[in-house]
């Protein structure tokens, strides 16, 4: 299954945290690659482990991608 890229509007509309699959999609790769990078400790942004689940902060994701986080008022440096 091909990875479908995320539009800027979708990216800016993400909730405060997203799962690794959604974060991977925003970064341009699929589920398998996303989990492999998490497993190796090489996911491009900070990954939070909550029990058996992994979450990525929208703010961290937007910062990495160089996008302003309009909902929190922060902007990439």
One Martini backbone bead per residue (centre of mass of N, CA, C, O) as a GRO file, in nm:
protein
   77
    1UNK     BB    1   0.094   0.037   0.024
    2UNK     BB    2   0.072   0.359  -0.028
    3UNK     BB    3   0.178   0.663   0.058
    4UNK     BB    4  -0.002   0.936   0.176
    5UNK     BB    5   0.015   1.248   0.158
    6UNK     BB    6   0.020   1.543   0.345
    7UNK     BB    7  -0.131   1.818   0.388
    8UNK     BB    8  -0.112   2.120   0.531
    9UNK     BB    9  -0.397   2.122   0.652
   10UNK     BB   10  -0.373   1.849   0.791
   11UNK     BB   11  -0.129   1.915   0.964
   12UNK     BB   12  -0.263   2.167   1.114
   13UNK     BB   13  -0.519   1.963   1.210
   14UNK     BB   14  -0.388   1.823   1.421
   15UNK     BB   15  -0.355   1.697   1.702
   16UNK     BB   16  -0.151   1.719   1.969
   17UNK     BB   17  -0.145   1.406   1.919
   18UNK     BB   18   0.011   1.126   1.750
   19UNK     BB   19   0.071   0.865   1.584
   20UNK     BB   20   0.321   0.710   1.409
   21UNK     BB   21   0.169   0.684   1.142
   22UNK     BB   22   0.091   0.980   1.104
   23UNK     BB   23   0.374   1.096   1.131
   24UNK     BB   24   0.491   0.938   0.895
   25UNK     BB   25   0.308   1.058   0.681
   26UNK     BB   26   0.408   1.353   0.722
   27UNK     BB   27   0.715   1.242   0.644
   28UNK     BB   28   0.674   1.005   0.401
   29UNK     BB   29   0.597   0.734   0.561
   30UNK     BB   30   0.525   0.428   0.668
   31UNK     BB   31   0.451   0.204   0.909
   32UNK     BB   32   0.703   0.022   0.900
   33UNK     BB   33   0.913   0.248   0.910
   34UNK     BB   34   0.819   0.389   1.162
   35UNK     BB   35   0.860   0.144   1.360
   36UNK     BB   36   1.157   0.097   1.293
   37UNK     BB   37   1.261   0.375   1.390
   38UNK     BB   38   1.165   0.346   1.678
   39UNK     BB   39   1.320   0.085   1.748
   40UNK     BB   40   1.609   0.239   1.673
   41UNK     BB   41   1.591   0.552   1.755
   42UNK     BB   42   1.526   0.720   1.446
   43UNK     BB   43   1.317   0.912   1.479
   44UNK     BB   44   1.299   1.249   1.385
   45UNK     BB   45   1.118   1.262   1.640
   46UNK     BB   46   0.981   1.271   1.927
   47UNK     BB   47   0.892   0.986   2.131
   48UNK     BB   48   0.615   0.879   2.311
   49UNK     BB   49   0.567   0.659   2.584
   50UNK     BB   50   0.240   0.494   2.645
   51UNK     BB   51   0.307   0.222   2.733
   52UNK     BB   52   0.228   0.061   2.422
   53UNK     BB   53   0.235   0.354   2.314
   54UNK     BB   54   0.286   0.592   2.049
   55UNK     BB   55   0.377   0.944   2.047
   56UNK     BB   56   0.333   1.263   1.874
   57UNK     BB   57   0.396   1.585   1.859
   58UNK     BB   58   0.285   1.839   1.677
   59UNK     BB   59   0.501   2.051   1.743
   60UNK     BB   60   0.746   1.874   1.666
   61UNK     BB   61   0.659   1.818   1.377
   62UNK     BB   62   0.637   2.111   1.277
   63UNK     BB   63   0.924   2.193   1.345
   64UNK     BB   64   1.066   1.987   1.160
   65UNK     BB   65   0.892   2.104   0.899
   66UNK     BB   66   0.867   2.429   0.925
   67UNK     BB   67   0.599   2.488   1.084
   68UNK     BB   68   0.342   2.652   1.202
   69UNK     BB   69   0.161   2.663   1.515
   70UNK     BB   70  -0.146   2.803   1.516
   71UNK     BB   71  -0.280   2.686   1.785
   72UNK     BB   72  -0.021   2.782   1.985
   73UNK     BB   73   0.172   3.018   1.847
   74UNK     BB   74   0.405   2.872   1.728
   75UNK     BB   75   0.741   2.881   1.579
   76UNK     BB   76   0.976   2.822   1.382
   77UNK     BB   77   1.330   2.898   1.386
   0.00000   0.00000   0.00000
